[in-house]
């Protein structure tokens, strides 16, 4: 049973891995024996997070600003200089933008759609040869995209570009899963509900009780909740799962 859920010896790259959901997933994979590379926009923060996780296992920092195509290409190139194969790619880097419909700017669309959808596609594209090197029919390479329940229901906040970007990411996940299945690469998405992250902090500060009150399990998500799902999808236990968008939301969607 321990081998069924093992990721020991696998190599993982996690974007947006220095904080929030990405850091939670990184901690789980490092502690379970994977060799993990973190990438995030702020080099000092990325370096510090990797150094802290290195106390649990093997973790390295590869900072990059994935809102720029040149940086997507550079990250793939630098990673290729460090490793020969990639077993697990977690596309977690993302942005949000909140504003009223009257004031919502064009930049609020371009920034969010470029990072949340476009960069996911092109980083996956650039890393395909390394994913194929790690893939086998019985233990495929894994791509895990981090979506959101906001892409599956009507969000509570005026995030006019964020929710559509996550809905697009969910559909992209299904398209990639279908396209890459013959190459022994699975592609799934995790759609988190409310978790105590920096991105959620402003909403929690003003609507914390209302947010928790809408969750049937009565609490915010925690590190083990998202880390455990990522381990399942990354391990032999999840080898026959692809094209799935899995809510991790304490029952929020089911009750809405």
N, C-alpha and C positions, 0 to 999 in steps of 0.2 A: 504493500500500500504506500509506503514511503517513496518508492521509486515511481509510482503512478503520478504523484504530485511533485516530483523533483524537477528542479531547474539547475541543479548543480552542474557546473562546467559550461553552461550556455553563456553566450555573449549577448548583451542587451544594450540598446541605445534608447534613451528616454529624453525627448525634447521637453522643454519647460520643466526640467527635472529638479530645479533648485528649490522649489517651494510648492505648497499646495498639493493637489492631487498627484502631480508628477513626483514630488518628493516622497509621498506616501507609498507609491508604487515602487520607486527606487529602493526605499528602505526594505520593503518586503522581498524584492528580488535579490538584493545584496545579502540579506540575512539568510536567504535560502540557498546561497552558494553560487549565484550567477555573477559573472564579471560584467559590471555595469558602467556605462559611460553616460554621464549627465551632460546635457546641453541646455543653455539658457542665454538670454541676451546679455546680462550683466556678468562680466567675467569674474569679478571679485566674489560675487554672491555664489556663482557656480563653483568656483574653486573651493570656497568655504564649505558648501554643502557636500561636495565630493570628499573633502578631507574628513568631515564628521562621519560620513557613512563608511569611510575606509576603516573605522574602528570596528565595524561589523563584518567586513569582508573586503572584496576588491572593488574599488570604485574610482573612476577617473573623470576629469573635467574636460569638456570640449566646447567652450563657449561659442555661440553663433547667434546672429540676429536673423531669424528665418523669415522675417518680413521682406527680405531682399533675396532675389534669385541668386545673386552672386554668392551670398552666404550659404544658401541651400547647397549650391554646387561645391563650395569650399568645405562645408561640413562633411559631405559625402566623400570628398577627396581625402581629407585629413583622416577620417575614420578608416578609409581603405588603406592608408599607410600604416595604421596601427593593427588592423585585424584582417584576416583572410575570409572570414565568414561572419554573418550576422543572424543569430537565431531569433531574436525578439526585437522588433521595432515598435516603440510606443510613441505615437504621435499625439503629444499632449499640449505642446505650445499653443497658446491661444490668447485672444484679446476680447474684451467686451466694450460696449459704448452705450451709455444711458443718456437719453435726452428726450424732451417732449417732441412730438411729431412736427410742431412748428419750427423748432430750433435745430432739428437733427441735421448735421452737416454731411457733405459728400465724403469728407475724410472718415467719418464714422462708419461708412459703408466700405470704403476702400481698404482701410486698415484691418477691419475685422474679417472681411471676406478673403483678403489676401493671405492672412496668417492662418485663419481657421480652416480654410478649404484649399486654396491654391498651393500653399507651401506643403501641405500634407501630401497632395498628389505628387508634386515634383520631388520631394525628398524620398518618397517611396520609389518613384521611378529611378532616381539616381542610385538607390541602394539595391535595386533588384538583383544585380549580379551577385552581391554578397549574401542576400537572402537565399538565392538559389544554391549557393555553395553550402549553406547550412541545412538545406531541405532534404527530406526523404519521405517516401509515401507513408511510413509508419509514424514519423515524427516530423511533421512539416515545420517550416519556418513560420513565424507568427508576426502579423501586423495587428496592433491593437490601437484603434483610434479612440480618442476620448471626446465623446459627444456631450450631450446634455439632455435632461428631461425637457428643457425648454424647447428643444427641437422636436418634441413629441406631443406637446400639449400647449395650451395658451398660457404664456408666461405671465407672472404677476407684475413684472416690471416693464417699463418702456424701453426695451432693448431691441429696437426694430431691426438691427442688422445681426445681432448675436444669435437670436433664436432661428432665423432663416439660415444662418451659416451652419448651425449645428444640424438642422434638418438636411441641408445639402451634404454635410459630412456623413450623415447616416446613409444617405442614398449612394454617395461615393463608395462607402464601405461595401455595400451590396454589389456594386458594379465591379470593384476591385476583387472581391471574393470570387465572383463568377469568372472573371478574366484570368486570375492567377491560380485557380484550383488545379489546373493541369500541370502547373509547375511545383506542386506540393507546397504552396504558400497559402495559409489561411489568413483571412482578414475579418476581424470582428470589431465592434464598437462597444464601449462601455458608456452608458448615459447616466452620469451621476445626478442625484438629486441634491438637496442642500448638504454641503459639507462646510466645516469651519476652516475656510481658506481665506487668503488675502483678498481674492476677487469677490468673495461673498461678504467681506467685513462691512462695507458700507450699508448693505441691505440688512445684515444682522443687527447693526447698531440702531437702525430705525424701525425694523419690523421683525426683530428676533422672535418674539412670542408668537406672532402670527405665522411665521414660517414654520416653526416647530409644531404649532398647533395643527397645521395642514398635513403633517406626516403621521400616518396611523401608528407607527412604532414609537412616536413621541419623542424623538431626539434627532440631532444632527448626525450625519455620517462621520465615522472615525477612520483612522488609518488602516486598521485591520479589515474594515468592511471593504474598502476598495483594493487593498493589497491582496486579500484572499482571492478576490475575483480575478485579478491580474495573474496570480499564480496558477489558478485553474486554467485560464486560457493559454498560458505559456507552457504548461506541462503536458505530459503524455495524456493526462485526464481530459484535456481539451482538444485533442488532436483531430476529432471528428466533428468539430464545431466550426462553422464558417458562414459568413454572411449574416451574422446575428447582431442586433442592437439590443444590448442587455441593460435594462434599467437597474440601477443600484440606488434606490431612493426611499427605502423604508416603507414602501407601499403607496407613495404619493400618487403615481399614475393610476394605480388600480382604484383609488378612491375618488378620482376626479372625473 
